Amino acid sequence: ARLRVIFDNGTESGMLMRSLQRQLNEDDAGRRITDPAPGPLFANKAEDGEAETGTIYVLRSKSKHPVVAEHREVMHKIGVTSGSVETRISGAEKSSTYLLAGVEVVATYKVYGVNCQKLESLIHKVFSEAQINFSIPDRFGHMVKPREWFLVPLGVIDEAVERIRDRSILAYRYNPANGKLLPSGPAGSALQRESGG
């Protein structure tokens, strides 16, 4: 990686990161001063000068499809957009992504200073075991498998957002058998066995 380095005498350089590391290691007086607490993955409000990146949104479908009708209260589309949610869902009735039906926005969470695409991937990974598996015909009669729809209660999504804020989400996965977020890895596996999951 190429860095913009500003020296204490006011001169600047576009040196490579490895070159800077090597010079710091060779200089007995060289020091690295870093902030050991980088803060949460995202906050409830913007820090000074920090722009809003986007919004996590949770949608509920108004589709009359039998699978949707049966699970409507716990079937949610979870996504992250850098634009407005209203713009994102406009024309939902014509898009297989939204099950060719209108949608209801049931929750939104503002996001600051993060990559929306990576955050969305993280959320989908946490809930991957609850991703709904069904197909619907698109406007042209071709069968499509909608993504980003999960069988997860809204309260669990709220909990996941809180865990994203305090960065503990990286150690959790959703367990559909008991409807809870559980620690992933060996500790989580033991908890799942104890709870019958």
N, C-alpha and C positions, 0 to 999 in steps of 0.2 A: 504494500500500500504506500502511496506517495502522500506525504504530510506537508502541511503548511506550518513551518517552524519559525517562530518569532523569538529571536535572541534578546537577552536583556539590554544589549547595546542598540536595539531598534532595527537591526538588519533582519532580513527574512530569507528563507530558503525553502525550496520544494524538494527536500531530500526524502529518500526512501526510509521507511520505518526501521528496516534492518540496519541501515547506516547510523541512524540515531541511537538505536540500541547498542551497537558496537561502540560508538563514541562515549555513551554513558558508562559502559562497562570498563572502558579504558581509562576514564577520568576518575581518579580517586575522590575528587570533590563532587562528582556528579550525583544528583539526587532525583528521585522520582516522587512527586507529591500527587497523590490521587485521593479521590473521595471514596472511602470504603463503603459508603451507603448510597448506592445508585438510585434508591427510591423505588416506588412501586411500579409495576408494569404499566398501569395507567391510573390516573387520579380522577376524583369526582369533579375537579375544577382545574382550569389551566394555571400553570405557574406563570410568573411574570414573563411576558414576551412569548409565551408558548401558544401556538395556534392549535385549535381543535383539529384533530385528525379525522374523526368520523364518528360513527354510531354503531353500536351493537344493536340489532333489532330482533325481536321475536314476533313471529306472525302465526296466526291461526287461520286455517282455510275455511271458506264458506262452501266448498265443494259438496255436491250431493253424492259423490262416489261412496259406495258402501263401506270401504275401509276407513275413509275419512270420517264419515258419519258415526261409525262405531267408536272411534278413538278421538273425536274432535277435541275434548277437553285436555288431552295430554299430547296431542300431535302438534308439534311446533316446527316451524322453519326458523333456523337460527343463522344469521348472517351478519356481516360487518360491511358497512358502506362508507366511503369517504365523502359521498354527496348526501343529499337529503333522502330520508326514507320514503317520503311521498313520491319523489321522482323515481326512486328505485322500484316501487310497486305499481306505478302507473301502467295501465294496460295489462294487469295481472290476468284478466279473464282470457287473454289471447296467448298466454305463455304457459308452456308445460312446466316450467320451473315453479310456477305458482298453482299448478294443478288445474289450469284452465278455468280458474274461478277467482272471485274476489277474495281478498284477505283482510283480516282484522289485525291491526297492530296492538299487541297485548303488553309489550314492554320495550323500552329503549334505554340505552345506557351510553352516555357520552364517552368518547375515547380521546385521550390527549397524548401526543408524542409517541405514537407507536405505528408500526407497519400494519395496516388493516388486513392485508392478505395473510400475513403470518399469524395475526391474532385469530382470524377466522379459522385457519388450519388447526391452530391449537384447540380451539373450542370444539371443532368437529372431531378431533382426535379423542378428547375427553369423553365425548358422547357417542363414539363410534359403535359401541355395542348396542346402542338403542336406535341406530339409523333404520328407518322403516324400509322394508324391501317389498315394493310393489310397482307395477307398471300401469301406465294409462296411455290411451291413444292421443297423439297430438292432433293439431288442426287438420293434418293431411292423412290421418288414419294410421300413421306409423307408431308403433309402441315405443314409449320412452320410459326410462326409469328416473323419476325425480330424485335429486340429491338434496342434501341440507335439511331434510325433514326427519325429525327424531321423536320418538315416543318418550317424552320426559316431562314431568310435572313442572309448572312454572316456578314453584318454590325451589326446586333443585337448580334451575337455571339461575335464579337469584343468588343461591349459595355459591354456584360456580363463579359468578361475576365477583363476589366478595373474595373468593379464593384467588382469582386473577389479580385483584387489587393488592392482596398481601403476598403474592407470588407463591403461595402454597399449592396452587392448582397443578403445578408440574408434577407433584407427587400423588395426584388423584386421578381416578377414572370412574365413570358412572357404571354402576352395577344394576342392570335392568331387573334382575331377579328380586331384589329387595327395594328398588327405587331410591338408592342412596349413592352419594359420592363416597367412595372408599379409597384408602391409600393404595396405590399401585405397588407392584413389587412383592417381595416375600411377606411383608407385614400385611399388605392388603389381601394377599391370597389366604393368609391365615384367618383374617377377619371374615372373608367371604365364606370360608368353610364353616366357621363358627355360626354364621348367620344363615347357613343353609344355601348360600349362593353358589 
